[in-house]
Amino acid sequence: MRQLRLAKDAMDRDWADPALDLGAVAAHAGYSRYHFIRAFKAAYGETPGQYLTHRRIERAEEMLRTANLTVTEICHLVGFSSVGTFSARFKTWTGLTPSEYRTKHVGRGAALIPGCYAMLWAGGFRPATADRERNSGEAD
């Protein structure tokens, strides 16, 4: 159970990382992929993929209510690579498309956070030095 909690903590911590996949999380727990899926579902009632999707959708709901970002920007910030997949999963989880959700929940007394601040807070901007190092091959 301890290994499952460590893997769940890793998903809670790195939920926005699009590179976070089943193999990486299962390895973090020290299980094979298929054993990890079975053990995680037995312990938490849903598969690791479902759990991670729900965490990402919860974060997207928060951003849609509070940040002045496009649906596409939010999609990528919460770890989805496809807007179509994001929208479909969002609608399955909430019953509304992301745009419908925003329309329903925005304007209840709170001003939207400007998109540039939300992107900075959510980690959507990479430091320019990291990009230069990555492109020049000097990074470790």
Order of alpha helices (4+ residues) and beta strands (2+ residues): alpha-alpha-alpha-alpha-beta-alpha-alpha-alpha-beta-alpha-alpha
